[in-house]
Every structure is written in structure tokens, then in C-alpha cells.
Amino acid sequence: MHHQYIEDMVRKLAPVLKDKAKAEQILERYWSDKIAIVWDTEDVYRAANEREVALTNKEAITILKNLHEHHNPQLGLKWEDITAHIKAYVLGRKLTKREVNQFVQHDKLTIQL
């Protein structure tokens, strides 16, 4: 597990932790012999923007849940699985030309509110 994810886990748990450093050590030890591939909503937004579509947060979370529930564990998840899901279910709204330009030129994601 990447250290940044462990730090994020500890940050989310911070209000209920007495010793953040100890929690981080425990998580580091726990993940030392495991791997996890993490997909998040930012990945989904990026895939949607590549298709010139903006998604809502609810749509992005639904896509993650559907992909997780229905993926083939022998094949894993691929970027094209996300874009295919967006296309198949006709999710989101079309990006404006300005939004497409912001994404292409400045890597700025558009998220539908």
C-alpha cells in the first residue's frame, strides 16, 4: 500500500485516534505483505473528461461500486472498463468546448455539481 494512502487513512481516523504515529506504524505493518490497487472518484472523473463528459459525485461513486462488484478478478480493472461503463450507461453531461480545453491544456477536471 502506498504510504500516501496510509497517511490518508490515519488522517480520516484522526478524530478518534490517541496516537497517530502508532496507527500509521500498525497500518504500515499490516500492508507490508499485501497490495491493493486503489481507484478513486478522481480516476472516474478523469476517464469521463477524456470522453468529454462531466459526472456528478454520485455517478462517480456508483461507477466505482458497480465496477468493483462486477469485475472479473482474473482480469482486474482497466481504464477502458471505466470509460466503457460511462459510455454504456450514457452517464454525465457533455463538456463545453471551454471545459474540454481546460482539461486538455491544463489537466483541469470538470465535475458536475
C-alpha positions in Angstrom: 0.0 0.0 0.0 1.4 3.4 -0.9 2.3 5.5 2.1 0.1 8.3 0.9 -3.0 6.0 1.3 -1.9 5.1 4.8 -1.5 8.7 5.7 -4.9 9.4 4.3 -6.4 6.6 6.4 -4.8 8.0 9.5 -6.0 11.5 8.7 -9.6 10.2 8.3 -9.3 8.4 11.7 -7.5 11.2 13.4 -10.5 12.4 15.5 -10.7 9.0 17.2 -7.0 8.2 17.5 -4.9 8.8 20.5 -1.6 8.1 18.8 -1.5 8.9 15.1 2.1 7.7 14.7 1.3 4.4 16.3 -1.7 4.0 14.0 0.5 4.7 11.0 3.0 2.1 12.1 0.2 -0.5 12.6 -1.1 0.2 9.1 2.3 0.1 7.5 3.0 -3.3 9.2 -0.5 -4.6 8.1 0.1 -3.6 4.5 3.7 -4.8 4.4 2.8 -8.2 2.9 -0.3 -7.1 0.8 -1.1 -5.0 -2.2 -4.2 -3.1 -3.1 -4.9 -1.3 -6.3 -6.8 1.8 -5.5 -9.3 3.5 -7.9 -11.0 6.7 -6.7 -13.5 9.2 -7.9 -10.8 11.4 -9.4 -9.9 8.5 -11.7 -13.5 8.2 -12.8 -13.8 12.0 -13.4 -10.6 11.9 -15.5 -11.9 9.0 -17.5 -15.2 10.8 -18.0 -13.5 14.0 -19.0 -11.4 12.0 -21.6 -14.8 11.1 -23.1 -15.8 14.8 -22.9 -18.3 14.1 -20.2 -18.7 15.6 -16.7 -20.1 13.3 -13.9 -21.6 14.0 -10.6 -20.0 12.7 -7.4 -22.9 10.3 -7.0 -22.4 8.9 -10.5 -18.6 8.5 -10.0 -19.2 6.6 -6.7 -21.9 4.4 -8.4 -19.4 3.6 -11.2 -16.7 2.6 -8.7 -19.2 0.4 -6.8 -20.5 -1.2 -10.0 -17.0 -1.9 -11.3 -15.9 -3.4 -8.0 -18.9 -5.6 -7.7 -18.9 -6.9 -11.3 -15.2 -7.0 -12.4 -13.5 -10.3 -13.3 -10.9 -10.8 -10.6 -8.7 -12.7 -13.0 -8.6 -9.7 -15.3 -8.8 -6.9 -12.8 -9.9 -3.4 -13.7 -8.6 -1.4 -16.7 -9.0 2.2 -17.6 -11.1 1.2 -20.6 -13.5 -0.6 -18.2 -14.3 2.8 -16.6 -14.7 4.6 -20.0 -16.8 1.7 -21.4 -19.1 1.8 -18.3 -19.6 5.6 -18.7 -20.4 5.1 -22.4 -22.7 2.1 -21.9 -24.8 3.8 -19.3 -24.8 7.2 -21.0 -23.8 9.0 -17.8 -23.0 12.6 -17.2 -23.4 15.7 -19.3 -21.4 16.8 -22.3 -18.4 19.1 -21.6 -18.4 22.5 -23.1 -15.6 23.4 -25.5 -14.0 25.6 -22.8 -14.1 22.6 -20.3 -12.5 20.3 -22.9 -9.8 22.9 -23.5 -9.2 23.3 -19.7 -8.8 19.5 -19.4 -6.6 19.0 -22.4 -4.4 22.1 -21.9 -4.3 22.4 -18.1 -5.4 18.9 -16.8 -8.3 20.6 -15.0 -11.1 18.2 -14.2 -14.7 19.1 -14.6 -17.1 17.7 -12.1 -20.8 18.2 -12.5 -22.4 19.6 -9.3 
